[in-house]
Structures are given as structure tokens and as C-alpha cells.
Amino acid sequence: MAAKGKILIVDDDPDFLKTTKMILMTDGYEILTASDGKEGLKVLREAKPDLVMLDIMMESLFEGFSFLGTLRTSPDFEELKGTPILMVSSVKADTGSRFSFGYEEDMGDIPEPDEYMDKPLKPKELLDRVAKLIGKGK
Amino acid sequence: MDLAKVLVIDDEEIARISCQRVLKREGIQVATASTGREGLEMLIREPPDLVLVDLKMPEMDGVEVARRVRNFDPNIVTIIITGYATIESAVAVMKEGAYDYLPKPFTPDELIIVVRRGLEKRRLDRESRALREEKAAMERNFITMVTHQLRSPMGAIFQYLEVLLSDIGGELTPMQREMLERAKERLEGLLQLINDWLDMSRIQAGEILNRLQAVPVGSCIDAALTGLDFTAQQKGIKLSTEIPPGLPPVRVDPDTFREVLSNLISNAIKYNRPDGYVRIRASERDGWVVVDVEDSGLGIEEKEIPFIFEQFYRSKDKEVRKHEGTGLGLAIVQRIVQAHGGKIEVKSEHGKGSTFSVFVNKANA
């Protein structure tokens, strides 16, 4: 069976990795995982996924943002910079609202993810968003 | 610990030298100056822990030096040396912030006792300041800590339950499903409580005023609906939005105002009947911009209306009690709206539905 799409999940919480992976795999996606930003970028370059799910708070507070910045602006990722990003965090609103709702003047130079979701993820909502994002990317 | 530093300011050379000799033997680092001006210059370049200053000097006297030392850094301890050991002169220098005074002539032991006591005060002040700063930092970090350290593991547990309930880990028996559903509901309640609690502590009126900006009402409503449209769809509730063209933008803090709207809309969805509706309407009334959130839900009994904005108040209604709730949502809403200089009104008919109206200021062109 051909996978519906290839998704890279970058998160340092092994339980989130495991459950998110299970939700997405059961729905027919191929899943790659990485537990920090550096590894994430490496896997991203090798496997060229259709979507990246990125946790904001990895080891250092803003590792997620720096991942995003590298992907969107570094010449090394020129070819992949359009990969849709679904940013995920358990820090509700505090960090999320800064970029997720389109008040451009607040944004400064932080690149925006394509979509944002709060942890914990609800399976149906997650699948819904993921399908839309992958659909858009193609 | 670093050597204690003492600055001796005295126009008499003998006094400077003898102070220096006595204190050095005590393992104290000593600098000397012969005028108030020179002493203050040295003090600014290299702040000492303690200043010993002679009261009677030409140009600038000890009282003036004590005043300037205090203005420069109130934590530096000043001790006045005085040949006129009168009550009046002692009172005058203590008023200028001197910590103690030493009448001339004094013995080496007297000098050491007074200086040691002054240095001890300085050390205690420093320690208590460090503790205060540490406490303030802990308070600041507390919110971040709670958010991450508490929400992360609870989120992980929650997601396991979600996965199990989706039969991804294998098929569940009805009994197992029911128990897991219940566990999930309780956990949901707990997560909500943490969120509300954090919101409550984040709202500070002054900060909201600083962040006011002109924003179109439509974008506030759209932002508030993110995620809620999905919840409404799941519950079969029809969401509609009505924004008349030409409505002036509002003057709000986008983050907290979104919180207000999403709180009201989420209540309207939550306490609704199956196949009900939620209508969100913006309009201009009596000089305000008003957002009405109308639902076809359970409604509120008239006698309860005065209490619904109170912290931790929950309706006595059994239908309402079926849902998890923290009793903080509307209290947060009201706090935020008031911090905006706006107001909130409720019209409700028990069994038919409620309309919450939020009044905020127009952004002046």
C-alpha cells in the first residue's frame, strides 16, 4: 500500500513521538522521527518529507523556531524551504499567539509555520489538519 | 569572600594613616582620600563597602559626603568620625543616612568594633537583597515552569488516552472504553484548570493598556474561532458570523481579546443543545463596538446571573454540571474586558439560550 504521505515528527518527548506516530501511521502515513532540531534537519534533507511536525520547546527554549528559521532561509535548504510546517507546543497561547493569528506587526523576523496546534493533540483534529496541509503542499 | 573595602576620607593625614594601619591589620582593604571631592571620585571609580568620613573638613563636610554617598548607592555604609560628639551633630549625620558615628579621639578597638558592625550590616543587606531578587525571579519563572513542567506530562498522558480510545492500541471492551473516557474527561478538566489559572495570573490591567492597538473585529473573531470551528462541527453545532461592512476597527490587545471571544464562543458551543447554533455578530452601538455571542443553549437562571462572573462560581444547573468546568472562564473574560475599559452584558432565558455582549472601544482614526 502506498503511503498517503511522508511526515517527519521532531519532538524531544518520546511519549508524544510514540502516540503521534501511532495516530498518523494508523491513518496510512509514513513516519520519520527525530528528537532534536539538528537531527531533524538531517532527516529532513535526506528523506524530503511532505510535512514536518515541529515541537517549539525542544532542548533549548526556541529550538523549534531556529529549526524553522534555518529551513526557511538557509541556502542549504533552498529546495525544501516550502515544506509545510505544523508547529506543536504545550505552551498554550503564550508562544502560539505570537505567530499563529496573523497580526503581522507583532511578528518581527520570526518565520511563521503553516499551522499551529496545542498539545495534547486530538487524533481527529490532527488528521484533519495534516490532510489539509499535505493537500496544500502538493 | 573578597576582602572588605573601606574608604577613609579625612583631611588630617595622621587620622588617615592610623585608620589605614589599624584596619589593614584586620585584613580589610583600605583606600584613603584627603577631601570629600577626591573621596567621592574614588568611590565612583571603585565603590567600597564602607566609608569612614570626617565630619569637619574644608570645602565639603562629612554631612554632605554622607548625602552624596547615599545618592550614589544607598547600600554603601557610611560612618562619620566626629570631634564634636554632640547629640546635634550625630542626629544631623544620621539623618543624611549615615549608619553610625565614631567620636574622636578613638582607640583602635573602638574603630574596629564600629567598622566590623558596619560591614556586618552591609553583608546582611546584601544577603537579604539577593534573597528578595531570587524570590522575584522564582515568581516570574513560576508561570513558565507550571506551563511546561505540568502541561507536558499531562499532555502526554492525555494523548495516550486519545490513542487508546481511537482503538489504535487494539479494540477496547465497552467497560474499558467507559473508564478511559472518564479518565480523559477528568484530565481535560485538570488541563483546563491549569490554563485558566495561568490566564488569570497573566492578566494585568496595566500591561493590557500598553498593548492596545487598532485591529479589525473580523480578524479577532477569526483568531478566536481557530480550533473552535472543529469542536462545533464535532458537536453538530452551526456557527455563523456576521460582520457588517464598514465597521470601525477596535482598540484592543489582540492576544487577550481573542481569549475573551474564544472563551465566550467555547462556552456557547459547550453549553448548547444538539443541533443548536452559535451566532456571532459584531455591530456599532452607542459609540461602542459590540460583539454579541448568541447561543441556543441551556440558558442561565435569572437569579444566577449576578454570580456568573465570580471566580470559581459554577451554575447549580444539573445540565451545566454535566460538563467539566473550572468556574474561571467568565471571571477571566470580565477581567480582560474591564482592563480594556470595556464592559460585558448578558441576556439569558433559562432553557432557551444566552447572549453575551462584549463592548469595546473603537479605534480612533
Interface residues (C-beta under 8 A of the other chain):
Chain A: D13 D15 F16 T19 T20 M22 I23 T26 M57 S90 V91 K92 A93 D94 S97 S100 F101 G102 Y103 E105 D106 M117 D118 K119 P120 L121 K122 P123 K124 E125 D128
Chain B: T144 T147 H148 R151 S152 M154 G155 A156 F158 Q159 Y160 E162 V163 S166 I168 G169 L191 N195 L198 Q213 V215 S219 D222 A223 T226 G227 F230 Q234 P254 D255 R258 E259
